Amino acid sequence: MTYRTSLTALALALAALAAHPSTAGATVEAGPSSSSVQWKSCPAYSDEVIRSLRVTEGQIPAFRDLMKRLQCGTVSVPLNHRDPGGRKIDIAVTRLAATDKAHRLGATAVLPGGPGNSGYLDPVLRIVLRNEEMAKLNERYDIIGFDPRGVGYSTKVACPLSLGGPQEPGTLTEEAARRIYDGQVASNQKCGRSDPAFLGQLTTANVAKDLDLVRTAMGERTLNLLGFSWGTYLGMVYRSQFPEHTGRAFLDSVAPPWTRLDDHLKDSAEAAERDFGRMAAWLARRDATYGLGATARQVRQEVTKLVRAYDQSPKIYTDVQRPIDGAAVADLAKRNSTEWVSAGKALAELRTATGTTAPPTVKELLGAPMMGTPVPGAPETLNMTMNLAVTCNEDSSRADFDAAWRAYQQLVKRHRATGRSWGLGGWCQGWPLPAQQITLKRGSGSLVLAGHLYEFMSVYDWTLQTRRAVGGTVYTVADDVHVSTTRVPKCAADVVRYFETGRIGKGCEGSPIPN
């Protein structure tokens, strides 16, 4: 795809530079169908909204100071990049200018997870307020945040979504599974047909093209990339499409270099059951506290017995919306090491639970609704329509019912402690829009792939597969916690040092196992 270079766009970019001197030192270029950033006032948030963003009480003054520094705007991009003269949509962007302008190294774009997560406030929340180490990244780099198309303050659509047909607690029967499957088909078809012109353009490739137009509008010759979860796949795609405009890239909790949901579920389920083995060994060493068994094998047997028992006789508590069945027990067994203490307590409580109200730790971990009520005035943090559309537009598996049911039965049989937590799978059945495949290209530019040794959300082997597909250096984090690298100060120091020097070690310990 080629675009015409516009002298007008170059003039607009120069004007943007003059208005925002934080880009001093960047090389401005005319881009394809580029426009300047339309800068405007940033949103104002109440203390209640700020708290809902997981900002602590003590951080609220710093958050407000950072919002005064933050620049907010939009960049106009084509809805369909194959038709640059057609309908336009807005991409909401933010920039937190480098504090040490004399030694500025460039701009780093934060690539959010999901798909469907907002990245608008990431320069504030994910970088400067994360910890003292990550805050140092903003000394020599502008930090760029954005809401991908379909999310938050960017142009978006919404369609009513269902998580499947009616679901009853207890053992999932074939009849109930078929109702869930048929309900998902109907929901997906209704959504996909509601606005196919827009929904069909929600792909990782198009988000990457949007990001490159953001780069041009901000007057940057290159973008450095800091990606998390799905943002790692976005980083791979951007680097494949625009290698000449990609600087240093650090990708944390690496996605696989493919997009089939059936393979994704299979690998994640295997990794979750493996990690439960670590949890079981940890609980066994603390049998005096939890009473689940003195060996890892005994703990596994006890938890498997709990899964069966609660599937046969689910409990409905008056103070917890979710029925407590085998899927709920398996969900506890699937928790990462930061929650082993509370998950162990909840499993122990379920062994002897009586009464009509949930035991305290069970309520704490399983009592919150899946999607909480948003605080009025709060920015959207996850758009489920975008999540569904990108996922299904790129999923070529789309299993029929018989295949989905067979896969579910095998999964539960193989993974007796955690398998029930996954549900039927096959989320994209009935999606009416065609699958769009992306071809990743191997590159020679600087790339770090941070894989977490024991996690299941981004399986460690995917990091190795991605290195074989696109190149890069593997950085191993010895934990099971998704995107934890920037949260752990010693690991975060490695991330910042990489962006400053281009050098990286072999890895870090990550989140510690509880005592």
N, C-alpha and C positions, 0 to 999 in steps of 0.2 A: 504494500500500500504506500502510495506517495502523496504528498500534499504540496501545495504551492507555498513558497516562502514569501512572507508578507512584510514589506517595508513598514507598513502601518503598525504591525505587531511589534517590530523592533523599536519603533518610536515609543509605543506604549510601555514596553518593558523598560526602556531607559527612563521614562517618566516615573515608573514605579520605583526604580532604584533611587532616583533623586528624592522621592518622597519618603523612602525608607532606607536610610543609610546603613542599616545593619547588614545589607548585602554587599557592602564595600569589599572589593577584592574578588568578587565573583565575575565570571566572564559572561556577558549577556549575548544571547544569540537569538535569531529569529527562528521560531519553531513552526511546525505544520499547523495551520489553522489556529495559531496561538493567540491568546489575549492576555491582558494584564490581570492581576488580582484586583478584584473590586473590594477594597478594604472598607470596613465598617466597624462600628462599635461592637465589642464583645458582649455576650449575654451577661446580665446581672443575675446572681443567684442568692437566694436567701440562705441563712445558716442551716435551715432544715434541709434544703436541697444539697448543700455542701456536705452535710453529714451523710446523706443518702449515697454520696459518691465514695463513701468509706474514708473520708477525711476525718482524722481524729479532732477532738475539741482543741487540742493544743496546736494543731496545724492550720486551723481556720485563718488566723491572721496572715500566715505565710501564703496560704492559698489566695487570699484577697490581694496581697502584694504582687503575686505572680500574675494574677488576672489583669493587673494594671500594666504589666510589661507585655502581656500576650497581645499579638496582633491577630485579628480575625477578618476573614473575607471569603469570597467565593471566586471560583474560576469556571468559566463557561466552557463546556466540552460537548462534542457531538454525542447524541444518544447512541447512534450507530457509527462507529469509526470508519466503516466502509462508505459512509455517506456524510462526509464532513460538512457539506452545505445544508444538511437537513436539520431536523429538530435538535435543539440544544437543551442540555440539562446543567444544573449547577453542582459543583463539588465544593463543599464547605472545607476551608483550610484554616490552619492557625500556624503562627510562627513565634517562637521564643528566641529572640536574637541572642547571639553569643555575648557574654559579659566582658570577655577580653578581646575587644575588637582588633587590637594591635597584633594579636597572635591568632586571629581567626583562621580555621582550617577549612571551613566550608559549611555545608548543611547536611544534617542527618534526618531522614524521614523515618518516623515510627510507623511500622506496618501492623495494624491491629489484627486480632484473631477473629475467629468466627467460622465461616464467613458470616458477616452481619454485625460484628462489633463496631462500636464507634471508636474513632481515634482522635476526635476533635480536641479533647482535653489531655491527650497523652503527654504532650510536652510538660504539662504541669504535674499530672498525677503519676505518670509512669516513669518520668525522668527526674525532675527536680525534687519532688516530694517523696520519691521512693526511699532514698537514703542518702547520706552524705557522699558516698562514692559515686552513685549515678548522677547526682547533682553536678559533679565536676565535668560531665560531658557537655554541659551547657556553657562552660567557660570558653571553649574554643570552637564550638559548633552552634550554629542556629539549629534549633530543633523544630522540625516540621510535623504537624499533626493534620489529620484529615478524616472526614467521614467518607468512606467509599460510597459510590453510587448506590442508591437504595437504602441508605442508613442516615439516621439522625437529622442533621441540618442540611444534608444534601438532598437533591430531588429523589423522591421515593414514592412507592405505592404500598398499599396494604390490602391484603385479602384475608378473609376469615379463615383461620387454620384450625384443623382438628388433629389431635395426636393419634387418630385412628377411631375405630368404632367403639361401641360401648365395651368397657373393660370391667370385669368382675374380679374381686380378689380370689386368691387361691390358685391351684394348679391350672395352667393354661391348657384347655382342651382344644382339639382340632376345630370343633364347631365355633368356639369363642375366638380362636385365632382367625378363622375365616371371616367372622364379623369385623374384627379389627382390620384385617387386610382390605376388605371391601369398603369399609369406612374411610381408610386412607386413600384408596383409589378415587373415591368420590370427592374427597377434600382436595386432593392434588389436581384432579381434572377441573374442578371449579376454580381453584386459584389460578392455574396455568392459563385458563381461557379468559380470565377476567381482564387482562391487559397484556396479551402476548407480545405486542410491539415493544413494551418496556421490559417485561420479565425476561424475554428472550435475549436481551442485551445485558443481563446481569451475569457476567462471567469474570473469572480471574483475569483473563487476557484483556478485557475491556477496562477493568480497574487499573491494570498496569499501564495501559495507554492513557487513561485519565491522569495517572500519577506523573507520567512524562510531560503532559501538558501543564501540570502544576509546576514541575521543574522549570519548564521554559518560561512560564508566567512569572516565576520568582527570580528569573535571571540567573539560574545556576547552570553551569556547564555539566556538572555531574551531581548526582545524589548519592550519599552514603545511606545505607539501609540498615535498620534495626528492626527485625521482624520477629513476631511471636505467633506460635501455633499456625493457624491458616495464613497469617502474615509471612511465614517462612515460605509457603508455596507461592504467595504473591511475589516475594523477593526473588525466587527462582525464575518465575515467569518474566518479571521485569528485567532481570539480568540477561535472560535469553533473548528478549526482544530488543533491549537497548544496552548492549554491552559497552558501547562507547560512552554512555552516560552514567554508568554504574561505578561508583567509587568502592570504598570498603563496605562489606556486608557481613553482619553478624546475625545469624538466624537461630532462635532459641526454641527448643522443642520442635524438631524438624518434622514436617509433613512428608509423606511418601512422594516419590516422583510420578505418581499415578493417582487416579481419582475414582477407582471402582469402590463403591460402598460395601459390597459383599466381602472383598478382600480386606478392606479397612476394619470391618467388624470382626472378621476371623482373627486377624493379627492382634487387635486390641483385646479381645476376649482371652486369647492365650496369654498375653502379657499380664492381664489382671489376675488370672489364676496363679501365675508364677509369683507375682508380687504378694499375693495372699500367703504363699509359703513363707515369705519373710515375716509377715505379720504374725502368722501362726507360731513361728519360732520365738518371736519377741513375747507373745502372750504366754507361751509355755514357760519361759524363764521367769514369769511373774504369776505363776499359777496360784500362789498364796493370795494374790490380789483379785484375780479375775475368775479363778476356778473353772477354767475351760479345758484344762488338761495340762499334764506335766511335760508332754513332748509335742512337737509340731504335728505329728501324726494324730495324736489324741485331740488336739485343738481342731484340726481339719475334720475329724470324724464328728466332733461335737457340733461344729457349725453346720456341717452337712445335715446332721440330724435335725437341727433347728430349722433349716430351710424346708425340709420335708414336713416337719410338724406344723409349721405355720402356713404351709400351702394346704395341708389337710384341714386345718382348723384356724382360719384367719381370725384376727382380732380387730374389732372396730372400737376404737377408743373415743370417748366423747370430746376430748380436747385435742385430737389430731385428725386432720382431714384425710390423711392417707391411710388406707387399710394396712395393717401389718400382716403381710403374708410372706411367702418364701422369697419373693422379689425384694421386699424391704430388708429381710435378713441378709440376702446376697449383696444388697447395696452397702450395708455396713461392712461386710467382708471385703468390699472393693475399695475402701477408703485408703488414701495414701498415708505415709508415716506421720504427717503432721496431725492426723486425727486418730492414730492408733489408741491413744489413751481413752478418748471419749467413745470410740467405736467398741473397744474392749468392754467398757462399762455398760454400754447399751446391749451388747450381746449377752453379757452376764445377767443383766436385768431381765432379758426376754426368757431366760431359762426358768425363772421363778415368778414371772409376772402374773398377778391376779388383779381383780378389780376392774372398774370401768374407765379409769383414767390412765394415761400412759405413764410408765416410769419416767423419771426426770430426764435421763440422758437420751432415752428413746425419743422423747418429745423434743429435746434440743436438736437432735440430728435429723429426725424424720417429720417433725411437726410443721415446719415452715412450708407454705405453698410453693410449688415449683416456680411460678411467676408471681412475685409480689406486686401489690398495688403501687404504681409509681407515685412518687411525691409530686404534687402540683408544681409545675415550673421546672421539673428536672429534665435534663437532656436525655434523649433516648440512648441507652447503652447497648441494646441488642435489637435488631430488626429481624424477626423470624421469617418474614416474607423473603427478604434478601437471602437469609440463610438457606431456606428451602430452594429458592430459584437457582442460586449459584451451585449448590450441592447437586441438584437434580439435572441442571443443564450440563453438568460435567460427568454425570454418572451413567456409564453404559451398561451396568449390570441389570437393574430394574427387573428383579426376579418375579416370576409368576408365583401364584400361591403355593403350588406343590413344592417348588424349589425352596421358597422361603420357609415353609413348614419343616421340610427335611433338614435344612440348615439349622433351624432353631432346635429341633430335637437333638441333633448331633452336638450342638453347642452346650446344651444343658447336661447331656450325658457326659461330655468330656470335662466340663468345668463345674463340678458339683457344688463348690462353695460360692462361686461368683456368677455362674452362668445365667441364673434366673433374673439377674438384674438387667440384662440386655434387652429383654422383650423380643418381639417377633422379628424386628429388623425389616429390611426392604422398604425403607422410607420413601423411595421415589417411584413406587409402582403407580401407574396411571398418569404420571407427569406427561402432559400432552406435547411438550416441546422437544425438538430433537436434541440428542446428546452432541456436545461440541467438545472435541478432543484438542488438547494442547500438546505440541511437541517441544520438549525442553531441549536446550542446546548446551553442550559442554562449553565452559568458558575458562579463560586463563586469569581473570581478574582476582583480586583478593576476596576470599570468601571463607567464613568460619561457620561450621555447622555444629551447634551445641546440642548434643543428644544426651538424654537422661537415662541412665543405665537401667533403671527398673520401672519406669513409668509406663502406663498403658495408653494414655491419651495420644501420645506421640511415641510409638514403639522405637526402642533404640536401633533396631535393625533398619528402620526407615532411614535413619541418619546415614548408615553405611550404603544403603541402596542409592540415596541421593548423591553421595560423594561419587559413586561409580557413574551416575548419570550426568552430573554437571560439574564435577570437580570440587575443589575446596579442601579445607583442613578440618578434621574432626576434633572437637573439644568435648571431652567426656565429663558429664556431671554425675557424680556417684550418688544419686538420690532417685526418688520415685515421684517427684513433685513437678507438675506441669509448669513450664515457664518460670522456674524459680531462680534462674541465673542472676537476674538483676535485683532480686530481693535479698540475696545473701551478700553481705558487704565484700567478703573476700573474692567472690566470683564477680561481683559488679566491678571491682577494681580492675580485674582482668579485661572486662568488656571495654571500659573507658581507656585503658592502656592500649588496647588493640586499635581503637579509633584514632588515638593520638600518634601511635608509632607504626602500626601495621603488624606488630608482633603479638603472638599469642602462645600460651603454654599448652600443655596436653589436656588440662582440665582442672576441676576443682571438686571439693567434697559436696557442695550443695547444701540442702537443708539437712540439719542433723537429725538422727533418730532420737526420739525422746528417751530420757533416762528411765 
